[in-house]
Amino acid sequence: MNPQRHRSAQTPFMRAAFAVAALGLTPAALNACDHDHDDDHDHGTPVAIRFAAKVGNEDFACTKSYAAVGGGAGVTLEPLDFRLYVHDVRLVDAAGGEWPVTLTDDDLWQTDTVALLDFEDKTGTCANGTAPTNTVVKGTYDTGHDTVDFTGLRLKVGVPFAQNHGDAATAPSPLNLSGLFWSWQGGYKFMRVDMKFADMEAGTGGPHGEGTGLQVHLGSTGCALDLTTQSVGNCTAPNRPEIELSGFDPASDTVVIDYAAIVAGVDLAMDMGGAPGCMSGQDDPECAAIFAHLGLDLATGTAKAGQTAFRLE
């Protein structure tokens, strides 16, 4: 399913014209209103936060293969997927103050609360995703009339609880992707990073099943149905990493998500049990190291310090 929702047949120009006619405003009056609105700083200051996917020091690409990944015997991996949702983005000043970034709803990659980062382009061995990619989170922040020097970045990986348990078929883009959805009760796959062993077709077996080297599917678990409301009341393991990066300059820095850092110390050539790779199961041996690298407590699903999967370049 392509990450887009149906758009209105009315163009922004047509909607503006209808507003002028309905309110009896002249074009000059409408321009004056827009000018006053901008002066009030209601739109905030635009910011674009750049992201990149890597495997160690190598750029991620669907047409590449990667050797010497993980902590066991040497294996060569080929990519299948690399996508993740982020939300609650905040810029941080030198005093530790947070300045929330209001996401720009673009009808494609972002709603006003959640953004999808998509590094696969459905070329090479990547067969699960979509051809378009997205490596930038766009939004605005409001400091009033003050000038603020930012020195850090904070964000959460995943989909907010309020949007996590619904119908992906009717959800707005980018929450309408079946490949990033478990079920209405389980919610979304916050992160999906899949690799397969080189020269092995999917479905032909392998130590982690289905011809994959290691599947990393992060999402909430233990989500209970509230029989009174017939909705999901809570999840015992939210599994939303809180990423904090110091020294961040939005004008020059890129946030790197590193697959090799996510699976560091995991023997990719041997399945220790549980689901293939790590599907966020608390009893899955591979998840222990992966959750630690993402800054998550495996037992509780809460964020903790010490993540190593995200860095600045």
Secondary structure, 3 states (H helix, E strand, C coil): CCCCCCCCCCCHHHHHHHHHHHHCCCHHHHHHHHHHHHHCCCCCEEEEEEEEEEECCEECCCCCCEECCCCCCCCEEEEEEEEEEEEEEEEEECCCCEEECEECCCCCCECCCEEEEECCCCCCCCCCCCCCCECEEEEEECCCCCCCCEEEEEEEECCCHHHHCCCCCCCCCCCCCHHHEEECCCEECCEEEEEEECCCCCCCCCCCCCCEEEEEEECCEEEEEECCCCEEEEEEECCCCEEEEECCCCCCCEEEEEHHHHCCCCCCCCCCCCCCCECCCCCCHHHHHHHHHHCECCCCCCECCCCCCEEEC
